[in-house]
Amino acid sequence: MAKSATAGALALVCSLAVGTAFLYLLTMQQIRHFAALTLLGLVVIVSVQNVETVDLRFLVWTFSAPRVILLFSLFCVGAIVGWLAHGKRATK
């Protein structure tokens, strides 16, 4: 058991070292593209796994929509609120 844990830890350290060395060989634009593609892949995975319809109750209204639409809507609202809050703080 300890042998496999040690091997797993060694593999993790080696993969991190190789990944770090790989990042030093890339330009900043390539790193941004890699990060954007990774995030896009995660968004696709979340979208595929959250297609069922859910009900959202707000005061007296009830909305039915796929969960991924609600997640995306709440993300956009949070991004807008964060952007507006940052703008208020930056002007002080």
PyMOL Python script that loads the backbone (N, CA, C, O; Angstrom):
from pymol import cmd

cmd.read_pdbstr("""\
ATOM      1  N   MET A   1       0.829  -1.195   0.000  1.00  0.00           N
ATOM      2  CA  MET A   1       0.000   0.000   0.000  1.00  0.00           C
ATOM      3  C   MET A   1       0.867   1.250   0.000  1.00  0.00           C
ATOM      4  O   MET A   1       0.625   2.171  -0.781  1.00  0.00           O
ATOM      5  N   ALA A   2       1.867   1.293   0.860  1.00  0.00           N
ATOM      6  CA  ALA A   2       2.741   2.460   0.939  1.00  0.00           C
ATOM      7  C   ALA A   2       3.541   2.616  -0.336  1.00  0.00           C
ATOM      8  O   ALA A   2       3.875   3.730  -0.740  1.00  0.00           O
ATOM      9  N   LYS A   3       3.850   1.486  -0.971  1.00  0.00           N
ATOM     10  CA  LYS A   3       4.623   1.530  -2.202  1.00  0.00           C
ATOM     11  C   LYS A   3       3.825   2.216  -3.313  1.00  0.00           C
ATOM     12  O   LYS A   3       4.375   3.023  -4.062  1.00  0.00           O
ATOM     13  N   SER A   4       2.528   1.897  -3.422  1.00  0.00           N
ATOM     14  CA  SER A   4       1.720   2.508  -4.464  1.00  0.00           C
ATOM     15  C   SER A   4       1.462   3.992  -4.169  1.00  0.00           C
ATOM     16  O   SER A   4       1.377   4.800  -5.093  1.00  0.00           O
ATOM     17  N   ALA A   5       1.339   4.349  -2.892  1.00  0.00           N
ATOM     18  CA  ALA A   5       1.153   5.758  -2.539  1.00  0.00           C
ATOM     19  C   ALA A   5       2.404   6.553  -2.887  1.00  0.00           C
ATOM     20  O   ALA A   5       2.322   7.677  -3.382  1.00  0.00           O
ATOM     21  N   THR A   6       3.554   5.959  -2.624  1.00  0.00           N
ATOM     22  CA  THR A   6       4.812   6.627  -2.958  1.00  0.00           C
ATOM     23  C   THR A   6       4.956   6.775  -4.467  1.00  0.00           C
ATOM     24  O   THR A   6       5.401   7.813  -4.957  1.00  0.00           O
ATOM     25  N   ALA A   7       4.579   5.736  -5.197  1.00  0.00           N
ATOM     26  CA  ALA A   7       4.663   5.795  -6.659  1.00  0.00           C
ATOM     27  C   ALA A   7       3.698   6.844  -7.190  1.00  0.00           C
ATOM     28  O   ALA A   7       4.030   7.575  -8.123  1.00  0.00           O
ATOM     29  N   GLY A   8       2.503   6.925  -6.605  1.00  0.00           N
ATOM     30  CA  GLY A   8       1.538   7.929  -7.039  1.00  0.00           C
ATOM     31  C   GLY A   8       2.019   9.337  -6.762  1.00  0.00           C
ATOM     32  O   GLY A   8       1.854  10.230  -7.594  1.00  0.00           O
ATOM     33  N   ALA A   9       2.620   9.544  -5.588  1.00  0.00           N
ATOM     34  CA  ALA A   9       3.151  10.862  -5.244  1.00  0.00           C
ATOM     35  C   ALA A   9       4.299  11.233  -6.175  1.00  0.00           C
ATOM     36  O   ALA A   9       4.413  12.382  -6.604  1.00  0.00           O
ATOM     37  N   LEU A  10       5.142  10.261  -6.484  1.00  0.00           N
ATOM     38  CA  LEU A  10       6.267  10.511  -7.400  1.00  0.00           C
ATOM     39  C   LEU A  10       5.745  10.861  -8.790  1.00  0.00           C
ATOM     40  O   LEU A  10       6.274  11.760  -9.444  1.00  0.00           O
ATOM     41  N   ALA A  11       4.708  10.154  -9.244  1.00  0.00           N
ATOM     42  CA  ALA A  11       4.129  10.443 -10.554  1.00  0.00           C
ATOM     43  C   ALA A  11       3.532  11.847 -10.581  1.00  0.00           C
ATOM     44  O   ALA A  11       3.652  12.560 -11.577  1.00  0.00           O
ATOM     45  N   LEU A  12       2.892  12.236  -9.488  1.00  0.00           N
ATOM     46  CA  LEU A  12       2.311  13.577  -9.410  1.00  0.00           C
ATOM     47  C   LEU A  12       3.398  14.644  -9.464  1.00  0.00           C
ATOM     48  O   LEU A  12       3.262  15.634 -10.182  1.00  0.00           O
ATOM     49  N   VAL A  13       4.470  14.448  -8.713  1.00  0.00           N
ATOM     50  CA  VAL A  13       5.571  15.409  -8.705  1.00  0.00           C
ATOM     51  C   VAL A  13       6.213  15.496 -10.082  1.00  0.00           C
ATOM     52  O   VAL A  13       6.535  16.588 -10.551  1.00  0.00           O
ATOM     53  N   CYS A  14       6.400  14.353 -10.729  1.00  0.00           N
ATOM     54  CA  CYS A  14       6.999  14.352 -12.067  1.00  0.00           C
ATOM     55  C   CYS A  14       6.097  15.051 -13.077  1.00  0.00           C
ATOM     56  O   CYS A  14       6.575  15.821 -13.911  1.00  0.00           O
ATOM     57  N   SER A  15       4.784  14.785 -13.006  1.00  0.00           N
ATOM     58  CA  SER A  15       3.883  15.424 -13.954  1.00  0.00           C
ATOM     59  C   SER A  15       3.822  16.934 -13.727  1.00  0.00           C
ATOM     60  O   SER A  15       3.732  17.703 -14.684  1.00  0.00           O
ATOM     61  N   LEU A  16       3.872  17.362 -12.455  1.00  0.00           N
ATOM     62  CA  LEU A  16       3.897  18.797 -12.176  1.00  0.00           C
ATOM     63  C   LEU A  16       5.178  19.440 -12.690  1.00  0.00           C
ATOM     64  O   LEU A  16       5.156  20.551 -13.220  1.00  0.00           O
ATOM     65  N   ALA A  17       6.292  18.734 -12.531  1.00  0.00           N
ATOM     66  CA  ALA A  17       7.570  19.263 -13.015  1.00  0.00           C
ATOM     67  C   ALA A  17       7.567  19.372 -14.533  1.00  0.00           C
ATOM     68  O   ALA A  17       8.019  20.373 -15.088  1.00  0.00           O
ATOM     69  N   VAL A  18       7.060  18.346 -15.203  1.00  0.00           N
ATOM     70  CA  VAL A  18       6.993  18.377 -16.666  1.00  0.00           C
ATOM     71  C   VAL A  18       6.032  19.467 -17.114  1.00  0.00           C
ATOM     72  O   VAL A  18       6.322  20.190 -18.067  1.00  0.00           O
ATOM     73  N   GLY A  19       4.878  19.600 -16.432  1.00  0.00           N
ATOM     74  CA  GLY A  19       3.911  20.635 -16.778  1.00  0.00           C
ATOM     75  C   GLY A  19       4.474  22.025 -16.586  1.00  0.00           C
ATOM     76  O   GLY A  19       4.233  22.913 -17.405  1.00  0.00           O
ATOM     77  N   THR A  20       5.228  22.225 -15.502  1.00  0.00           N
ATOM     78  CA  THR A  20       5.845  23.522 -15.243  1.00  0.00           C
ATOM     79  C   THR A  20       6.904  23.827 -16.288  1.00  0.00           C
ATOM     80  O   THR A  20       6.984  24.950 -16.785  1.00  0.00           O
ATOM     81  N   ALA A  21       7.711  22.838 -16.621  1.00  0.00           N
ATOM     82  CA  ALA A  21       8.732  23.039 -17.648  1.00  0.00           C
ATOM     83  C   ALA A  21       8.075  23.330 -18.990  1.00  0.00           C
ATOM     84  O   ALA A  21       8.568  24.158 -19.755  1.00  0.00           O
ATOM     85  N   PHE A  22       6.963  22.655 -19.282  1.00  0.00           N
ATOM     86  CA  PHE A  22       6.236  22.876 -20.528  1.00  0.00           C
ATOM     87  C   PHE A  22       5.725  24.309 -20.606  1.00  0.00           C
ATOM     88  O   PHE A  22       5.768  24.923 -21.672  1.00  0.00           O
ATOM     89  N   LEU A  23       5.238  24.852 -19.480  1.00  0.00           N
ATOM     90  CA  LEU A  23       4.720  26.217 -19.478  1.00  0.00           C
ATOM     91  C   LEU A  23       5.814  27.240 -19.752  1.00  0.00           C
ATOM     92  O   LEU A  23       5.539  28.286 -20.339  1.00  0.00           O
ATOM     93  N   TYR A  24       7.050  26.961 -19.338  1.00  0.00           N
ATOM     94  CA  TYR A  24       8.136  27.890 -19.592  1.00  0.00           C
ATOM     95  C   TYR A  24       8.503  27.947 -21.070  1.00  0.00           C
ATOM     96  O   TYR A  24       9.111  28.919 -21.520  1.00  0.00           O
ATOM     97  N   LEU A  25       8.141  26.918 -21.825  1.00  0.00           N
ATOM     98  CA  LEU A  25       8.452  26.891 -23.252  1.00  0.00           C
ATOM     99  C   LEU A  25       7.400  27.598 -24.094  1.00  0.00           C
ATOM    100  O   LEU A  25       7.598  27.806 -25.291  1.00  0.00           O
ATOM    101  N   LEU A  26       6.300  27.963 -23.484  1.00  0.00           N
ATOM    102  CA  LEU A  26       5.206  28.591 -24.218  1.00  0.00           C
ATOM    103  C   LEU A  26       5.230  30.108 -24.072  1.00  0.00           C
ATOM    104  O   LEU A  26       5.742  30.646 -23.090  1.00  0.00           O
ATOM    105  N   THR A  27       4.670  30.779 -25.061  1.00  0.00           N
ATOM    106  CA  THR A  27       4.513  32.224 -24.946  1.00  0.00           C
ATOM    107  C   THR A  27       3.252  32.504 -24.130  1.00  0.00           C
ATOM    108  O   THR A  27       2.440  31.606 -23.905  1.00  0.00           O
ATOM    109  N   MET A  28       3.093  33.727 -23.696  1.00  0.00           N
ATOM    110  CA  MET A  28       1.927  34.083 -22.896  1.00  0.00           C
ATOM    111  C   MET A  28       0.640  33.890 -23.692  1.00  0.00           C
ATOM    112  O   MET A  28      -0.369  33.466 -23.130  1.00  0.00           O
ATOM    113  N   GLN A  29       0.655  34.191 -24.978  1.00  0.00           N
ATOM    114  CA  GLN A  29      -0.533  34.008 -25.804  1.00  0.00           C
ATOM    115  C   GLN A  29      -0.899  32.527 -25.902  1.00  0.00           C
ATOM    116  O   GLN A  29      -2.081  32.185 -25.868  1.00  0.00           O
ATOM    117  N   GLN A  30       0.078  31.657 -26.022  1.00  0.00           N
ATOM    118  CA  GLN A  30      -0.191  30.221 -26.076  1.00  0.00           C
ATOM    119  C   GLN A  30      -0.754  29.722 -24.744  1.00  0.00           C
ATOM    120  O   GLN A  30      -1.628  28.855 -24.731  1.00  0.00           O
ATOM    121  N   ILE A  31      -0.266  30.256 -23.636  1.00  0.00           N
ATOM    122  CA  ILE A  31      -0.780  29.869 -22.323  1.00  0.00           C
ATOM    123  C   ILE A  31      -2.235  30.308 -22.193  1.00  0.00           C
ATOM    124  O   ILE A  31      -3.060  29.560 -21.669  1.00  0.00           O
ATOM    125  N   ARG A  32      -2.562  31.516 -22.665  1.00  0.00           N
ATOM    126  CA  ARG A  32      -3.943  32.000 -22.628  1.00  0.00           C
ATOM    127  C   ARG A  32      -4.856  31.120 -23.482  1.00  0.00           C
ATOM    128  O   ARG A  32      -5.970  30.795 -23.074  1.00  0.00           O
ATOM    129  N   HIS A  33      -4.380  30.738 -24.669  1.00  0.00           N
ATOM    130  CA  HIS A  33      -5.172  29.861 -25.532  1.00  0.00           C
ATOM    131  C   HIS A  33      -5.399  28.506 -24.867  1.00  0.00           C
ATOM    132  O   HIS A  33      -6.502  27.961 -24.921  1.00  0.00           O
ATOM    133  N   PHE A  34      -4.364  27.968 -24.247  1.00  0.00           N
ATOM    134  CA  PHE A  34      -4.478  26.688 -23.547  1.00  0.00           C
ATOM    135  C   PHE A  34      -5.478  26.795 -22.401  1.00  0.00           C
ATOM    136  O   PHE A  34      -6.309  25.904 -22.218  1.00  0.00           O
ATOM    137  N   ALA A  35      -5.406  27.877 -21.629  1.00  0.00           N
ATOM    138  CA  ALA A  35      -6.332  28.078 -20.517  1.00  0.00           C
ATOM    139  C   ALA A  35      -7.763  28.247 -21.035  1.00  0.00           C
ATOM    140  O   ALA A  35      -8.699  27.707 -20.446  1.00  0.00           O
ATOM    141  N   ALA A  36      -7.938  28.989 -22.123  1.00  0.00           N
ATOM    142  CA  ALA A  36      -9.271  29.194 -22.687  1.00  0.00           C
ATOM    143  C   ALA A  36      -9.855  27.875 -23.189  1.00  0.00           C
ATOM    144  O   ALA A  36     -11.036  27.599 -22.977  1.00  0.00           O
ATOM    145  N   LEU A  37      -9.039  27.063 -23.851  1.00  0.00           N
ATOM    146  CA  LEU A  37      -9.523  25.769 -24.332  1.00  0.00           C
ATOM    147  C   LEU A  37      -9.866  24.834 -23.179  1.00  0.00           C
ATOM    148  O   LEU A  37     -10.839  24.084 -23.252  1.00  0.00           O
ATOM    149  N   THR A  38      -9.065  24.877 -22.114  1.00  0.00           N
ATOM    150  CA  THR A  38      -9.345  24.058 -20.939  1.00  0.00           C
ATOM    151  C   THR A  38     -10.663  24.475 -20.298  1.00  0.00           C
ATOM    152  O   THR A  38     -11.486  23.624 -19.959  1.00  0.00           O
ATOM    153  N   LEU A  39     -10.867  25.774 -20.133  1.00  0.00           N
ATOM    154  CA  LEU A  39     -12.122  26.271 -19.561  1.00  0.00           C
ATOM    155  C   LEU A  39     -13.310  25.949 -20.465  1.00  0.00           C
ATOM    156  O   LEU A  39     -14.390  25.611 -19.981  1.00  0.00           O
ATOM    157  N   LEU A  40     -13.109  26.056 -21.764  1.00  0.00           N
ATOM    158  CA  LEU A  40     -14.177  25.710 -22.700  1.00  0.00           C
ATOM    159  C   LEU A  40     -14.545  24.236 -22.569  1.00  0.00           C
ATOM    160  O   LEU A  40     -15.724  23.882 -22.600  1.00  0.00           O
ATOM    161  N   GLY A  41     -13.544  23.384 -22.424  1.00  0.00           N
ATOM    162  CA  GLY A  41     -13.803  21.961 -22.223  1.00  0.00           C
ATOM    163  C   GLY A  41     -14.588  21.708 -20.949  1.00  0.00           C
ATOM    164  O   GLY A  41     -15.498  20.880 -20.937  1.00  0.00           O
ATOM    165  N   LEU A  42     -14.244  22.414 -19.873  1.00  0.00           N
ATOM    166  CA  LEU A  42     -14.980  22.261 -18.619  1.00  0.00           C
ATOM    167  C   LEU A  42     -16.421  22.745 -18.757  1.00  0.00           C
ATOM    168  O   LEU A  42     -17.339  22.134 -18.210  1.00  0.00           O
ATOM    169  N   VAL A  43     -16.616  23.829 -19.477  1.00  0.00           N
ATOM    170  CA  VAL A  43     -17.974  24.346 -19.700  1.00  0.00           C
ATOM    171  C   VAL A  43     -18.798  23.332 -20.490  1.00  0.00           C
ATOM    172  O   VAL A  43     -19.973  23.119 -20.189  1.00  0.00           O
ATOM    173  N   VAL A  44     -18.195  22.710 -21.489  1.00  0.00           N
ATOM    174  CA  VAL A  44     -18.910  21.699 -22.276  1.00  0.00           C
ATOM    175  C   VAL A  44     -19.295  20.516 -21.394  1.00  0.00           C
ATOM    176  O   VAL A  44     -20.413  20.012 -21.491  1.00  0.00           O
ATOM    177  N   ILE A  45     -18.387  20.071 -20.540  1.00  0.00           N
ATOM    178  CA  ILE A  45     -18.678  18.950 -19.643  1.00  0.00           C
ATOM    179  C   ILE A  45     -19.823  19.302 -18.697  1.00  0.00           C
ATOM    180  O   ILE A  45     -20.738  18.499 -18.515  1.00  0.00           O
ATOM    181  N   VAL A  46     -19.785  20.484 -18.096  1.00  0.00           N
ATOM    182  CA  VAL A  46     -20.857  20.909 -17.194  1.00  0.00           C
ATOM    183  C   VAL A  46     -22.170  21.019 -17.959  1.00  0.00           C
ATOM    184  O   VAL A  46     -23.218  20.638 -17.437  1.00  0.00           O
ATOM    185  N   SER A  47     -22.133  21.531 -19.181  1.00  0.00           N
ATOM    186  CA  SER A  47     -23.343  21.687 -19.982  1.00  0.00           C
ATOM    187  C   SER A  47     -23.976  20.337 -20.308  1.00  0.00           C
ATOM    188  O   SER A  47     -25.194  20.180 -20.230  1.00  0.00           O
ATOM    189  N   VAL A  48     -23.153  19.381 -20.667  1.00  0.00           N
ATOM    190  CA  VAL A  48     -23.668  18.058 -21.028  1.00  0.00           C
ATOM    191  C   VAL A  48     -24.266  17.354 -19.813  1.00  0.00           C
ATOM    192  O   VAL A  48     -25.243  16.616 -19.941  1.00  0.00           O
ATOM    193  N   GLN A  49     -23.689  17.578 -18.642  1.00  0.00           N
ATOM    194  CA  GLN A  49     -24.142  16.887 -17.442  1.00  0.00           C
ATOM    195  C   GLN A  49     -25.329  17.569 -16.762  1.00  0.00           C
ATOM    196  O   GLN A  49     -25.903  16.992 -15.839  1.00  0.00           O
ATOM    197  N   ASN A  50     -25.714  18.765 -17.178  1.00  0.00           N
ATOM    198  CA  ASN A  50     -26.778  19.510 -16.503  1.00  0.00           C
ATOM    199  C   ASN A  50     -27.865  19.959 -17.474  1.00  0.00           C
ATOM    200  O   ASN A  50     -28.182  21.145 -17.559  1.00  0.00           O
ATOM    201  N   VAL A  51     -28.428  19.004 -18.202  1.00  0.00           N
ATOM    202  CA  VAL A  51     -29.439  19.351 -19.202  1.00  0.00           C
ATOM    203  C   VAL A  51     -30.866  19.182 -18.682  1.00  0.00           C
ATOM    204  O   VAL A  51     -31.806  19.601 -19.358  1.00  0.00           O
ATOM    205  N   GLU A  52     -31.059  18.583 -17.510  1.00  0.00           N
ATOM    206  CA  GLU A  52     -32.420  18.359 -17.013  1.00  0.00           C
ATOM    207  C   GLU A  52     -33.082  19.691 -16.645  1.00  0.00           C
ATOM    208  O   GLU A  52     -32.418  20.658 -16.272  1.00  0.00           O
ATOM    209  N   THR A  53     -34.396  19.702 -16.761  1.00  0.00           N
ATOM    210  CA  THR A  53     -35.170  20.900 -16.474  1.00  0.00           C
ATOM    211  C   THR A  53     -35.391  21.017 -14.967  1.00  0.00           C
ATOM    212  O   THR A  53     -35.717  20.040 -14.294  1.00  0.00           O
ATOM    213  N   VAL A  54     -35.209  22.226 -14.458  1.00  0.00           N
ATOM    214  CA  VAL A  54     -35.422  22.493 -13.037  1.00  0.00           C
ATOM    215  C   VAL A  54     -36.363  23.688 -12.904  1.00  0.00           C
ATOM    216  O   VAL A  54     -36.494  24.503 -13.818  1.00  0.00           O
ATOM    217  N   ASP A  55     -37.008  23.772 -11.755  1.00  0.00           N
ATOM    218  CA  ASP A  55     -37.902  24.895 -11.453  1.00  0.00           C
ATOM    219  C   ASP A  55     -37.191  25.870 -10.531  1.00  0.00           C
ATOM    220  O   ASP A  55     -36.554  25.470  -9.556  1.00  0.00           O
ATOM    221  N   LEU A  56     -37.305  27.143 -10.845  1.00  0.00           N
ATOM    222  CA  LEU A  56     -36.763  28.201 -10.003  1.00  0.00           C
ATOM    223  C   LEU A  56     -37.931  29.044  -9.522  1.00  0.00           C
ATOM    224  O   LEU A  56     -38.678  29.599 -10.328  1.00  0.00           O
ATOM    225  N   ARG A  57     -38.088  29.139  -8.213  1.00  0.00           N
ATOM    226  CA  ARG A  57     -39.164  29.933  -7.628  1.00  0.00           C
ATOM    227  C   ARG A  57     -38.586  31.239  -7.095  1.00  0.00           C
ATOM    228  O   ARG A  57     -37.636  31.235  -6.311  1.00  0.00           O
ATOM    229  N   PHE A  58     -39.162  32.347  -7.525  1.00  0.00           N
ATOM    230  CA  PHE A  58     -38.753  33.668  -7.072  1.00  0.00           C
ATOM    231  C   PHE A  58     -40.008  34.439  -6.704  1.00  0.00           C
ATOM    232  O   PHE A  58     -40.797  34.813  -7.571  1.00  0.00           O
ATOM    233  N   LEU A  59     -40.182  34.670  -5.427  1.00  0.00           N
ATOM    234  CA  LEU A  59     -41.384  35.310  -4.886  1.00  0.00           C
ATOM    235  C   LEU A  59     -42.622  34.546  -5.347  1.00  0.00           C
ATOM    236  O   LEU A  59     -42.858  33.429  -4.888  1.00  0.00           O
ATOM    237  N   VAL A  60     -43.409  35.124  -6.240  1.00  0.00           N
ATOM    238  CA  VAL A  60     -44.631  34.442  -6.673  1.00  0.00           C
ATOM    239  C   VAL A  60     -44.491  33.821  -8.060  1.00  0.00           C
ATOM    240  O   VAL A  60     -45.429  33.182  -8.536  1.00  0.00           O
ATOM    241  N   TRP A  61     -43.357  33.989  -8.713  1.00  0.00           N
ATOM    242  CA  TRP A  61     -43.146  33.449 -10.048  1.00  0.00           C
ATOM    243  C   TRP A  61     -42.393  32.134  -9.980  1.00  0.00           C
ATOM    244  O   TRP A  61     -41.601  31.900  -9.067  1.00  0.00           O
ATOM    245  N   THR A  62     -42.649  31.289 -10.951  1.00  0.00           N
ATOM    246  CA  THR A  62     -41.918  30.030 -11.087  1.00  0.00           C
ATOM    247  C   THR A  62     -41.419  29.924 -12.527  1.00  0.00           C
ATOM    248  O   THR A  62     -42.194  30.068 -13.472  1.00  0.00           O
ATOM    249  N   PHE A  63     -40.138  29.676 -12.684  1.00  0.00           N
ATOM    250  CA  PHE A  63     -39.523  29.526 -13.995  1.00  0.00           C
ATOM    251  C   PHE A  63     -39.037  28.092 -14.153  1.00  0.00           C
ATOM    252  O   PHE A  63     -38.482  27.516 -13.218  1.00  0.00           O
ATOM    253  N   SER A  64     -39.240  27.522 -15.319  1.00  0.00           N
ATOM    254  CA  SER A  64     -38.711  26.205 -15.647  1.00  0.00           C
ATOM    255  C   SER A  64     -37.713  26.381 -16.784  1.00  0.00           C
ATOM    256  O   SER A  64     -38.029  26.985 -17.809  1.00  0.00           O
ATOM    257  N   ALA A  65     -36.505  25.849 -16.600  1.00  0.00           N
ATOM    258  CA  ALA A  65     -35.471  25.960 -17.621  1.00  0.00           C
ATOM    259  C   ALA A  65     -34.431  24.872 -17.380  1.00  0.00           C
ATOM    260  O   ALA A  65     -34.337  24.335 -16.277  1.00  0.00           O
ATOM    261  N   PRO A  66     -33.658  24.548 -18.399  1.00  0.00           N
ATOM    262  CA  PRO A  66     -32.565  23.604 -18.170  1.00  0.00           C
ATOM    263  C   PRO A  66     -31.580  24.183 -17.143  1.00  0.00           C
ATOM    264  O   PRO A  66     -31.337  25.389 -17.103  1.00  0.00           O
ATOM    265  N   ARG A  67     -31.036  23.314 -16.338  1.00  0.00           N
ATOM    266  CA  ARG A  67     -30.133  23.749 -15.271  1.00  0.00           C
ATOM    267  C   ARG A  67     -28.939  24.515 -15.829  1.00  0.00           C
ATOM    268  O   ARG A  67     -28.478  25.469 -15.204  1.00  0.00           O
ATOM    269  N   VAL A  68     -28.429  24.118 -16.991  1.00  0.00           N
ATOM    270  CA  VAL A  68     -27.262  24.795 -17.549  1.00  0.00           C
ATOM    271  C   VAL A  68     -27.583  26.250 -17.898  1.00  0.00           C
ATOM    272  O   VAL A  68     -26.722  27.120 -17.769  1.00  0.00           O
ATOM    273  N   ILE A  69     -28.821  26.522 -18.341  1.00  0.00           N
ATOM    274  CA  ILE A  69     -29.218  27.908 -18.639  1.00  0.00           C
ATOM    275  C   ILE A  69     -29.248  28.730 -17.355  1.00  0.00           C
ATOM    276  O   ILE A  69     -28.785  29.870 -17.332  1.00  0.00           O
ATOM    277  N   LEU A  70     -29.795  28.151 -16.289  1.00  0.00           N
ATOM    278  CA  LEU A  70     -29.826  28.864 -15.008  1.00  0.00           C
ATOM    279  C   LEU A  70     -28.416  29.110 -14.468  1.00  0.00           C
ATOM    280  O   LEU A  70     -28.124  30.187 -13.949  1.00  0.00           O
ATOM    281  N   LEU A  71     -27.546  28.109 -14.594  1.00  0.00           N
ATOM    282  CA  LEU A  71     -26.162  28.295 -14.140  1.00  0.00           C
ATOM    283  C   LEU A  71     -25.480  29.409 -14.918  1.00  0.00           C
ATOM    284  O   LEU A  71     -24.816  30.266 -14.334  1.00  0.00           O
ATOM    285  N   PHE A  72     -25.644  29.399 -16.242  1.00  0.00           N
ATOM    286  CA  PHE A  72     -25.024  30.422 -17.077  1.00  0.00           C
ATOM    287  C   PHE A  72     -25.588  31.807 -16.759  1.00  0.00           C
ATOM    288  O   PHE A  72     -24.847  32.789 -16.711  1.00  0.00           O
ATOM    289  N   SER A  73     -26.904  31.879 -16.543  1.00  0.00           N
ATOM    290  CA  SER A  73     -27.527  33.170 -16.214  1.00  0.00           C
ATOM    291  C   SER A  73     -26.993  33.716 -14.895  1.00  0.00           C
ATOM    292  O   SER A  73     -26.671  34.900 -14.792  1.00  0.00           O
ATOM    293  N   LEU A  74     -26.899  32.851 -13.888  1.00  0.00           N
ATOM    294  CA  LEU A  74     -26.384  33.303 -12.597  1.00  0.00           C
ATOM    295  C   LEU A  74     -24.911  33.701 -12.689  1.00  0.00           C
ATOM    296  O   LEU A  74     -24.480  34.641 -12.021  1.00  0.00           O
ATOM    297  N   PHE A  75     -24.142  32.991 -13.513  1.00  0.00           N
ATOM    298  CA  PHE A  75     -22.746  33.376 -13.719  1.00  0.00           C
ATOM    299  C   PHE A  75     -22.662  34.770 -14.342  1.00  0.00           C
ATOM    300  O   PHE A  75     -21.849  35.595 -13.926  1.00  0.00           O
ATOM    301  N   CYS A  76     -23.504  35.025 -15.338  1.00  0.00           N
ATOM    302  CA  CYS A  76     -23.487  36.341 -15.991  1.00  0.00           C
ATOM    303  C   CYS A  76     -23.893  37.448 -15.025  1.00  0.00           C
ATOM    304  O   CYS A  76     -23.290  38.522 -15.018  1.00  0.00           O
ATOM    305  N   VAL A  77     -24.914  37.189 -14.211  1.00  0.00           N
ATOM    306  CA  VAL A  77     -25.328  38.185 -13.218  1.00  0.00           C
ATOM    307  C   VAL A  77     -24.184  38.452 -12.238  1.00  0.00           C
ATOM    308  O   VAL A  77     -23.906  39.605 -11.908  1.00  0.00           O
ATOM    309  N   GLY A  78     -23.524  37.397 -11.774  1.00  0.00           N
ATOM    310  CA  GLY A  78     -22.392  37.569 -10.863  1.00  0.00           C
ATOM    311  C   GLY A  78     -21.243  38.326 -11.498  1.00  0.00           C
ATOM    312  O   GLY A  78     -20.610  39.157 -10.846  1.00  0.00           O
ATOM    313  N   ALA A  79     -20.962  38.046 -12.779  1.00  0.00           N
ATOM    314  CA  ALA A  79     -19.894  38.755 -13.478  1.00  0.00           C
ATOM    315  C   ALA A  79     -20.222  40.241 -13.620  1.00  0.00           C
ATOM    316  O   ALA A  79     -19.349  41.092 -13.449  1.00  0.00           O
ATOM    317  N   ILE A  80     -21.466  40.546 -13.930  1.00  0.00           N
ATOM    318  CA  ILE A  80     -21.870  41.948 -14.076  1.00  0.00           C
ATOM    319  C   ILE A  80     -21.788  42.664 -12.727  1.00  0.00           C
ATOM    320  O   ILE A  80     -21.293  43.789 -12.652  1.00  0.00           O
ATOM    321  N   VAL A  81     -22.269  42.021 -11.669  1.00  0.00           N
ATOM    322  CA  VAL A  81     -22.205  42.635 -10.331  1.00  0.00           C
ATOM    323  C   VAL A  81     -20.741  42.854  -9.928  1.00  0.00           C
ATOM    324  O   VAL A  81     -20.395  43.908  -9.394  1.00  0.00           O
ATOM    325  N   GLY A  82     -19.890  41.866 -10.182  1.00  0.00           N
ATOM    326  CA  GLY A  82     -18.469  42.017  -9.868  1.00  0.00           C
ATOM    327  C   GLY A  82     -17.818  43.126 -10.662  1.00  0.00           C
ATOM    328  O   GLY A  82     -17.003  43.881 -10.132  1.00  0.00           O
ATOM    329  N   TRP A  83     -18.176  43.231 -11.938  1.00  0.00           N
ATOM    330  CA  TRP A  83     -17.624  44.286 -12.779  1.00  0.00           C
ATOM    331  C   TRP A  83     -18.066  45.655 -12.283  1.00  0.00           C
ATOM    332  O   TRP A  83     -17.263  46.585 -12.219  1.00  0.00           O
ATOM    333  N   LEU A  84     -19.357  45.779 -11.929  1.00  0.00           N
ATOM    334  CA  LEU A  84     -19.857  47.057 -11.418  1.00  0.00           C
ATOM    335  C   LEU A  84     -19.235  47.401 -10.061  1.00  0.00           C
ATOM    336  O   LEU A  84     -18.903  48.559  -9.806  1.00  0.00           O
ATOM    337  N   ALA A  85     -19.080  46.410  -9.203  1.00  0.00           N
ATOM    338  CA  ALA A  85     -18.468  46.657  -7.894  1.00  0.00           C
ATOM    339  C   ALA A  85     -17.011  47.045  -8.043  1.00  0.00           C
ATOM    340  O   ALA A  85     -16.521  47.900  -7.305  1.00  0.00           O
ATOM    341  N   HIS A  86     -16.309  46.429  -8.986  1.00  0.00           N
ATOM    342  CA  HIS A  86     -14.913  46.785  -9.216  1.00  0.00           C
ATOM    343  C   HIS A  86     -14.797  48.205  -9.758  1.00  0.00           C
ATOM    344  O   HIS A  86     -13.878  48.936  -9.387  1.00  0.00           O
ATOM    345  N   GLY A  87     -15.704  48.596 -10.619  1.00  0.00           N
ATOM    346  CA  GLY A  87     -15.698  49.952 -11.156  1.00  0.00           C
ATOM    347  C   GLY A  87     -15.925  50.997 -10.083  1.00  0.00           C
ATOM    348  O   GLY A  87     -15.310  52.063 -10.116  1.00  0.00           O
ATOM    349  N   LYS A  88     -16.796  50.707  -9.135  1.00  0.00           N
ATOM    350  CA  LYS A  88     -17.043  51.644  -8.028  1.00  0.00           C
ATOM    351  C   LYS A  88     -15.809  51.759  -7.155  1.00  0.00           C
ATOM    352  O   LYS A  88     -15.451  52.859  -6.734  1.00  0.00           O
ATOM    353  N   ARG A  89     -15.156  50.645  -6.878  1.00  0.00           N
ATOM    354  CA  ARG A  89     -13.973  50.661  -6.016  1.00  0.00           C
ATOM    355  C   ARG A  89     -12.791  51.350  -6.715  1.00  0.00           C
ATOM    356  O   ARG A  89     -12.014  52.050  -6.066  1.00  0.00           O
ATOM    357  N   ALA A  90     -12.654  51.156  -8.023  1.00  0.00           N
ATOM    358  CA  ALA A  90     -11.528  51.715  -8.757  1.00  0.00           C
ATOM    359  C   ALA A  90     -11.589  53.239  -8.844  1.00  0.00           C
ATOM    360  O   ALA A  90     -10.555  53.895  -8.976  1.00  0.00           O
ATOM    361  N   THR A  91     -12.795  53.806  -8.770  1.00  0.00           N
ATOM    362  CA  THR A  91     -12.909  55.257  -8.917  1.00  0.00           C
ATOM    363  C   THR A  91     -12.626  56.009  -7.634  1.00  0.00           C
ATOM    364  O   THR A  91     -12.477  57.231  -7.650  1.00  0.00           O
ATOM    365  N   LYS A  92     -12.550  55.292  -6.515  1.00  0.00           N
ATOM    366  CA  LYS A  92     -12.302  55.978  -5.235  1.00  0.00           C
ATOM    367  C   LYS A  92     -10.866  56.372  -5.064  1.00  0.00           C
ATOM    368  O   LYS A  92     -10.504  56.955  -4.042  1.00  0.00           O
TER     369      LYS A  92
END
""", "prot")
cmd.dss("prot")
cmd.show_as("cartoon", "prot")
cmd.util.cbc("prot")
cmd.orient("prot")
